[in-house]
Amino acid sequence: MHPSARRLSAPTVTAAGAIAGAMVLAALPAVPGAAATAARTATAAAGPRPAVHDAADTAAEQRTVRKFWTTARMEAAEPLEAPGTGSRHFAAAASALLDASGASPAAVAPTSAPTSTAASAAASASTQAAASGAAAAGSSAYVSSRTSGSSWTAGGTIARTTGRVFFTVTTGSDAGRNASCTGTAVTSANKSVVITAGHCVKLNGAFHANWVFVPGYDQGDRPDGTWPATTLLTTSQWNSGENMNFDIAAAVVAPQGGRSLTEVVGGQGVAFNQPRGRQTYAFGYPAGAPYDGSRLVYCSGRTFDDYLSSEDQGLGCGMTGGSSGGPWLVNFNQSTGGGMVNSVNSFKYNFAPSWMFGPYFGAEAEAVYNTAQNTGLS
């Protein structure tokens, strides 16, 4: 990693932060649903090949992982130390793999969570408690199109699809440490995909263990359960050299009680090969001071290109460690809380803590998503 940069994938103490950007974008060229995007995998066969790792892929392993994550362990999760330095972590990427002019834009719309069951109603009430409190006080939740870090109190789809990610680091100086990131449930063919950052699934050359997603996490409450990963995926560039330009990952999570993830919480849309410099909303669960990981926080503004070491986009955002992997949404609807994931919180420069950076979602990101959504469920 570059000597003057740090990753944001830390848990509950100190570390890096989250990226943000916000403003409502113009309509994106849309592919009609996850099924249509899945069809693009035939073309991808000769393209990028994500790294795939089996996680808790049996029922017994999944029970063990869920049992491992007690409330006490989640609260005790600590931030990670920044990995070793080295310019290779910002290796130049071929333009054909990032925003090549010939790449065709693709977008999948968000899906809403069901609201007819008692369980869904209870979960919705829990994740929107803050917004309800504001209404009771005679005011509506305010959503800013430009903020460097505010609590999200407007409820909606984002409050249920975004959650904390917990895992155990398996190698390096942090081996054995329990840590946290942020992830997002997205629309997918198998209804079970979570998008996050590459370092939130693999770091220092090894994949993390005990990986779970807790959607709608709110001050220790788990309104929609704990979802163990059966499969972890990342880009080949992150897998082989931890290249920050490709700090992108996905997880496929096991069904719970006969229902898949997005059947319970809904899913955000996803967008690839889009123009840069868009109005963006970034979300995360920052756990480093002054935050404690208990609440969903957002940043918003227009993104800008990193002119220093990476080919990422930047956003003014003060989120800290634990927000890594949180979604950057374009075409975000403040009323419904739905949008399209177009990047994730990745890293900050030590000398610029008010800027967050996230990788460009091009062909590599699309390949990770397509492989994940076509992965079978255990």
Backbone hydrogen bonds, N-H to C=O, Kabsch-Sander energy under -0.5 kcal/mol:
donor,donor_aa,acceptor,acceptor_aa,energy
5,A,2,H,-2.2
6,R,348,K,-3.0
8,L,346,S,-1.9
10,A,8,L,-1.9
12,T,77,A,-1.6
16,A,7,R,-0.6
21,G,299,C,-0.9
31,V,107,A,-3.1
33,G,31,V,-2.4
36,A,32,P,-0.5
37,T,33,G,-1.5
38,A,34,A,-2.6
39,A,35,A,-1.2
40,R,37,T,-1.5
41,T,38,A,-1.9
42,A,39,A,-1.2
44,A,40,R,-1.7
45,A,41,T,-0.8
45,A,42,A,-0.7
46,A,43,T,-1.0
47,G,44,A,-1.8
51,A,234,T,-2.6
53,H,232,L,-2.9
55,A,230,T,-2.8
56,A,229,A,-2.1
57,D,55,A,-1.7
62,Q,58,T,-2.3
63,R,59,A,-2.1
64,T,60,A,-2.0
65,V,61,E,-2.4
66,R,62,Q,-2.4
67,K,63,R,-2.2
68,F,64,T,-1.9
69,W,65,V,-1.5
70,T,68,F,-2.0
74,M,70,T,-2.1
75,E,71,T,-2.4
76,A,72,A,-1.5
77,A,73,R,-0.7
77,A,74,M,-0.9
78,E,178,N,-2.1
86,G,1,M,-2.8
89,H,86,G,-1.7
90,F,87,S,-2.3
91,A,88,R,-1.7
97,L,94,A,-2.1
98,L,94,A,-0.7
98,L,95,S,-0.8
100,A,98,L,-1.2
103,A,100,A,-1.5
106,A,272,F,-1.8
108,V,270,V,-2.8
111,T,267,G,-3.1
121,A,117,T,-2.2
122,A,118,A,-2.4
123,A,119,A,-2.4
124,S,120,S,-2.7
125,A,121,A,-2.2
126,S,122,A,-2.0
127,T,123,A,-2.5
128,Q,124,S,-1.1
129,A,126,S,-1.3
132,S,128,Q,-2.3
133,G,129,A,-2.3
134,A,130,A,-1.9
135,A,131,A,-2.0
136,A,132,S,-2.5
137,A,133,G,-1.3
138,G,135,A,-2.0
139,S,134,A,-2.3
144,S,142,Y,-0.5
147,T,300,S,-1.2
150,S,298,Y,-2.4
152,W,296,L,-2.7
153,T,151,S,-0.7
157,T,336,T,-3.0
159,A,156,G,-0.9
160,R,156,G,-0.6
160,R,157,T,-1.2
161,T,157,T,-2.5
162,T,158,I,-1.7
163,G,183,G,-2.2
164,R,214,V,-1.6
165,V,181,C,-2.1
166,F,212,V,-2.0
167,F,179,A,-2.0
168,T,209,A,-3.1
169,V,177,R,-2.8
175,A,172,G,-1.7
176,G,169,V,-3.4
177,R,174,D,-2.4
179,A,167,F,-2.9
181,C,165,V,-2.4
182,T,324,S,-3.0
183,G,163,G,-2.3
184,T,195,I,-1.6
185,A,161,T,-2.5
186,V,193,V,-2.2
187,T,268,Q,-2.8
191,K,188,S,-0.9
193,V,186,V,-0.6
194,V,251,A,-2.7
195,I,184,T,-2.7
196,T,249,A,-2.3
200,C,197,A,-1.3
201,V,198,G,-1.9
202,K,198,G,-2.1
203,L,206,A,-2.3
206,A,203,L,-1.3
208,H,201,V,-2.7
209,A,168,T,-2.8
212,V,166,F,-2.4
213,F,227,W,-1.9
214,V,164,R,-2.9
216,G,162,T,-2.7
217,Y,214,V,-1.1
218,D,221,D,-1.7
219,Q,294,S,-3.3
221,D,218,D,-2.1
224,D,215,P,-0.8
225,G,222,R,-1.7
227,W,213,F,-2.6
229,A,211,W,-2.3
230,T,252,V,-3.2
231,T,252,V,-1.5
232,L,53,H,-2.9
233,L,250,A,-2.8
234,T,51,A,-1.9
235,T,248,I,-1.2
239,N,235,T,-2.5
240,S,236,S,-2.2
241,G,237,Q,-1.8
242,E,238,W,-1.7
243,N,237,Q,-1.1
244,M,89,H,-3.7
244,M,242,E,-0.5
246,F,243,N,-2.2
247,D,244,M,-1.2
248,I,246,F,-2.3
249,A,196,T,-2.2
250,A,233,L,-2.2
251,A,194,V,-2.3
252,V,231,T,-2.5
253,V,192,S,-2.4
253,V,251,A,-0.5
254,A,228,P,-2.3
256,Q,259,R,-2.7
259,R,256,Q,-1.7
262,T,191,K,-2.1
263,E,260,S,-0.7
264,V,260,S,-0.7
264,V,261,L,-1.6
265,V,261,L,-2.4
266,G,262,T,-1.0
267,G,111,T,-2.7
268,Q,185,A,-2.6
269,G,339,G,-2.8
270,V,108,V,-1.3
271,A,341,V,-2.4
272,F,106,A,-2.9
273,N,361,F,-2.9
280,T,301,G,-3.2
281,Y,329,L,-2.1
282,A,299,C,-2.8
283,F,327,P,-2.0
284,G,297,V,-2.0
285,Y,322,G,-0.6
287,A,321,G,-4.5
288,G,321,G,-1.3
289,A,13,V,-1.5
291,Y,288,G,-2.4
293,G,286,P,-2.1
297,V,284,G,-2.8
298,Y,150,S,-2.9
299,C,282,A,-2.5
300,S,147,T,-2.6
301,G,280,T,-2.0
303,T,278,R,-2.3
304,F,314,G,-1.8
306,D,312,D,-2.2
307,Y,305,D,-0.6
313,Q,358,G,-2.5
314,G,304,F,-4.1
315,L,356,M,-2.2
317,C,315,L,-0.6
317,C,354,S,-2.1
318,G,148,S,-3.7
322,G,8,L,-1.8
323,S,320,T,-1.6
324,S,8,L,-1.2
325,G,345,N,-2.6
326,G,323,S,-2.2
328,W,343,S,-2.5
329,L,281,Y,-3.4
329,L,327,P,-0.6
330,V,340,M,-2.4
333,N,338,G,-3.1
334,Q,332,F,-0.7
337,G,333,N,-2.9
338,G,333,N,-0.6
340,M,330,V,-2.2
341,V,269,G,-3.1
342,N,328,W,-3.3
343,S,328,W,-0.7
345,N,326,G,-2.2
346,S,357,F,-2.0
347,F,357,F,-1.4
348,K,6,R,-2.3
349,Y,352,A,-0.5
350,N,4,S,-2.2
351,F,4,S,-0.6
352,A,349,Y,-1.8
355,W,352,A,-1.9
356,M,315,L,-3.0
357,F,347,F,-2.0
358,G,313,Q,-2.7
361,F,342,N,-0.7
362,G,360,Y,-1.3
364,E,97,L,-0.8
366,E,362,G,-2.3
367,A,363,A,-2.1
368,V,364,E,-2.0
369,Y,365,A,-2.4
370,N,366,E,-2.8
371,T,367,A,-2.4
372,A,368,V,-2.3
373,Q,369,Y,-2.8
374,N,370,N,-1.1
375,T,372,A,-1.5
